[in-house]
C-alpha cells in the first residue's frame, strides 16, 4: 500500500512540473512535437529511475552523519552531507552521458531533434530535485527510492506529453497575436497545474473521520429543570428587558 500511495502521489499530487515547476526549460523548449516530447520524457524517466536509488545508497552509506560506521567505529562521527550536491550531480551526469550514447547509437533522428537539451538533462532541476526530495523526505528503503524515481519520471513525462499534444493542436486555433508562442503555453500550463491540484485530496480523503472528537459534558435536562434562578438573576434579566424596550 505504501508503494502504491507513493506512486500515485508522485505522479498526480507532487508532479515535478505542475506542483513544483521543475524542469521548465526542457518542458517548454522540447514540447513542440509529440514525438520529440516522448523521446525526452522516456530519457527523463530512465535517468530518474536510476539516479534516485543510486543517490539513496550514497546518502545512506556515505553522506549522512554516522553513515560510515560500516568502515569502523572511528568513522561513526563523520558527516559528509556537505558533499551531497557534488556527488548527486556526478551520478546524474554519468547516467545522462550513458543515455546520450544510447540514443545517438539507436535513434540518430531523435538525437538530432533533441539537440542540446539531451545533455542538458544533467543540469535539469527536475532530475536533481528528485534526489534532493528523496533526501529531505527521508525515504526509508531502496525499493521506495526506486518507486519514487520512476513515478516522478512518469509525472514529468505525462506533463510534457500533454503540453506537446496541446501545442500541436493549438497551431490551428485562432490565438490572439500577443499570446502566441510561449504566452499561451504558460497560460495552458497554469490551467493544467490548477487541474492537477484537484488530485491533492485523492490520498487524503477520509482523514477527518480518524480525528478524535471532543466530548463536551452538559447538564442533564432534568437537573436544569430542578434548578431555580435566584432573585438577583431575575432582577438582572428584568433590567435588561426594560432597557431593551426603552
SVG drawing of the C-alpha trace seen along z (x, -y; Angstrom):
<svg xmlns="http://www.w3.org/2000/svg" viewBox="-40 -54 79 56">
<polyline fill="none" stroke="black" stroke-width="0.4" points="0.0,0.0 2.9,-2.4 4.4,-1.8 1.0,-2.4 0.4,-5.6 3.9,-6.9 3.4,-6.0 0.2,-7.9 1.2,-10.8 4.4,-11.4 2.6,-11.4 -0.5,-13.4 -0.1,-15.3 3.7,-16.1 4.1,-16.4 7.6,-17.8 6.2,-20.3 2.7,-21.2 3.4,-21.2 7.0,-22.5 7.6,-23.8 10.9,-22.0 12.5,-21.3 10.6,-24.1 13.4,-24.9 13.2,-21.5 9.5,-21.3 8.9,-24.5 11.6,-24.0 11.1,-20.3 7.3,-20.2 6.5,-21.5 6.2,-17.9 4.7,-14.8 7.4,-12.5 10.2,-14.7 8.4,-15.0 8.1,-11.2 11.8,-10.7 12.9,-13.3 10.3,-12.1 11.5,-8.5 15.1,-9.7 14.0,-11.6 12.1,-8.5 15.3,-6.4 17.6,-8.9 15.3,-9.5 14.7,-5.7 18.5,-5.1 19.8,-8.1 17.4,-8.4 18.2,-4.8 21.9,-5.3 21.9,-8.6 19.8,-7.0 22.6,-4.5 25.2,-7.3 23.1,-9.2 22.6,-6.1 26.1,-4.7 28.4,-7.7 26.8,-11.1 24.7,-11.0 26.2,-11.5 27.3,-8.1 26.8,-6.5 30.5,-5.5 30.2,-3.3 30.5,-0.3 34.1,-1.2 34.8,-1.1 33.7,-2.7 36.2,-5.5 34.2,-6.8 30.9,-7.0 31.0,-10.8 31.9,-11.7 29.3,-13.8 29.8,-14.2 26.4,-15.7 28.1,-18.8 29.1,-16.7 25.5,-15.9 25.2,-18.3 28.6,-17.3 28.0,-13.5 24.4,-13.7 25.3,-15.8 28.2,-13.5 25.8,-10.5 23.3,-12.3 25.9,-13.4 27.2,-9.8 23.7,-8.5 22.9,-11.3 26.1,-10.5 25.0,-6.9 21.6,-7.9 23.1,-10.2 25.4,-7.5 22.5,-5.0 20.1,-7.5 22.8,-8.6 23.5,-4.9 20.0,-3.6 18.0,-6.7 20.0,-9.4 16.9,-11.2 15.7,-11.6 19.2,-12.6 19.3,-15.4 15.7,-16.6 16.5,-16.8 19.7,-18.7 21.4,-20.4 18.5,-19.6 19.5,-15.9 22.9,-16.6 21.2,-19.4 19.3,-16.7 22.3,-16.6 21.5,-20.1 17.7,-19.7 16.4,-20.8 13.7,-18.1 16.4,-15.4 18.4,-16.9 15.1,-17.8 14.1,-14.1 17.3,-13.2 17.0,-16.2 13.3,-15.4 14.3,-11.8 16.9,-13.0 14.7,-15.6 11.7,-13.3 13.9,-10.6 12.7,-7.8 13.3,-4.6 14.1,-1.8 15.8,-1.3 12.6,0.0 10.7,-3.2 13.5,-5.3 13.3,-3.3 9.5,-3.7 9.8,-7.5 12.3,-8.0 10.2,-6.0 6.9,-7.6 8.4,-11.1 9.7,-10.5 6.3,-9.3 4.8,-12.5 7.2,-14.7 6.7,-12.5 2.9,-13.0 3.3,-16.7 5.5,-17.2 3.4,-14.8 0.2,-16.7 1.5,-20.1 3.1,-18.8 -0.2,-17.4 -2.0,-20.6 0.6,-22.8 0.3,-20.7 -3.5,-21.2 -3.3,-24.9 -1.4,-25.7 -4.7,-25.6 -6.5,-27.7 -7.1,-31.5 -4.8,-32.6 -4.5,-36.3 -1.3,-37.6 0.2,-38.8 -0.3,-35.3 1.1,-33.2 4.1,-31.1 5.2,-30.9 2.4,-33.2 -0.4,-30.7 1.9,-27.9 2.3,-29.5 -1.4,-30.0 -2.2,-26.4 0.5,-25.2 -1.1,-27.2 -4.5,-25.8 -3.2,-22.3 -1.4,-22.9 -4.7,-24.0 -6.4,-20.9 -3.7,-18.7 -4.3,-20.4 -7.6,-18.6 -5.7,-15.4 -4.5,-16.7 -7.4,-15.2 -7.2,-11.9 -4.9,-10.4 -6.1,-12.5 -9.8,-11.8 -11.3,-10.3 -8.7,-11.7 -11.3,-13.8 -13.1,-10.6 -10.0,-9.4 -9.7,-12.6 -10.7,-12.4 -13.9,-14.1 -14.0,-16.1 -16.9,-15.2 -18.5,-18.2 -20.3,-17.4 -23.6,-19.2 -26.0,-19.4 -28.9,-16.9 -32.3,-18.4 -33.9,-17.0 -31.3,-18.7 -31.8,-22.0 -35.5,-21.8 -35.0,-21.3 -32.8,-24.4 -34.5,-27.7 -32.9,-31.0 -32.0,-33.4 -33.8,-36.7 -30.7,-38.6 -30.6,-36.8 -34.3,-37.6 -33.7,-41.2 -30.8,-41.5 -32.9,-39.8 -35.8,-42.2 -33.5,-45.2 -32.0,-44.1 -35.6,-43.6 -36.6,-47.1 -33.6,-48.7 -34.2,-46.9 -37.8,-48.1 -36.8,-51.7"/>
</svg>
